[in-house]
């Protein structure tokens, strides 16, 4: 046993010797030694800060070494811990936005597990087009002549704006938005090598405001930015899309319509305000339309560009298209998600639309069952079924809410309970309203109800 006051920890060699019987012989020795050195260095630092502390035995540090190696090899070691979203925000950006459909998960797993015909023509044995399935689905779903896929919508907008060739890009002042993460439309236009031309005012822009820059040749491309992450009300006006496109085309300018959220079905059918679709935008004579894959579309993060074939062909040749192209896993998951739309199974198989389609009465029944399933009668005190309002989130349909049901926990300090839920196993993200902690079931998979009840019960017992 090491005596009190000894300041030296066990050597790296002794720690490795203690761990070796529990490690596979095929593991990389240098990687293991690197972790061992870190552990010994941390122990040395602890002893230096606490001169009277007792050094830990080599066997203890060896056990920690094995545990750290296991954690590093754990599939969840990157920190993407599965979380129960009880916030009521369906497209929660901080929680990864849209959960994928089962078909997308299976397609991504299959693509990641081995080789695939990503850019290989089976018939000729030569190099082929890069996995066209997702793009062909987009043509069928939007009526576009061609499509190309990037890694996110900001990249899609930058590529589309790049068609200006460094010329002027005219944008309404009411559409010079920040899209998230501090990135703003003027910055994207600038980074694409174009020159921004502002027209109109913050609240009112008319078709005639575009006429001057287009007639003079100051602008060669019109960029419309759908206000998908904010709403203007009151004394406001925006140009009618077809009329603006006709003006632009009469002066040889292109029209790019950034829809952002990417609805492929009518949101009005789900009791929400109507969100413009890519098909509608193309029908209104936009040359290109850009939108996201991980918002209302309900699939993986991607930027989608649909529209005129000759313009898409030019974008494919842009070196930036190579720099922003998605990998095989994203393409497989996106193709599977889009296939569900074509099969008419979006409402049942795509989680975003399944959540939107769930009637409040079904959520109310689940909430009552969860209260009854709480592990102890004392834990149920102050927990009740509550009528709530869910939000779409993710920069889609701002201000729109959906009637929902869930749980309200009252009579306890809300912040400590919120913290215990978030740091528990599994983590549960709820929110506070007034003095109550609210857990909205619209964003909770029914398969997680039992786990939610257990997590809530443990958090309530700790609070008590």
Secondary structure, DSSP 8 states (H G I E B T S, - for coil): ---TT------HHHHHHHHHTTS-TTS-HHHHHHHHHHHHHHHHHHHHH-TT-----HHHHHHHHHHHHHHHHSTTTTS---EEE-SSEEE-GGGTSS---HHHHHHHHHHHHS---SSB-TTTSSB--S--HHHHHHHHHH--SEEEEESSHHHHHHHHHGGGTT-EEEEEGGG--EEETTEEHHHHHHHTT-EEEEES-SSB--GGGGHHHHHHTS-SEEEEE--TT----SS-B---HHHHHHHHHHTT-EEEEEEES-BSS-GGGGTS----BHHHHHHTT-SEEEEESSSTT-SSS-EEEEE-HHHHHHHHHSHHHHHT---HHHHHHHHHHHHHHHTT-HHHHSHHHHHHHS-HHHHHHHHHHHHHHSSSGGGGTTEEEEEEEEEEETTSSTT-EEEEEEEEE-SS-HHHHHHHHHTSSSEEE-EEETTEEEEEGGGS-GGGHHHHHHHHHHHHHHH-
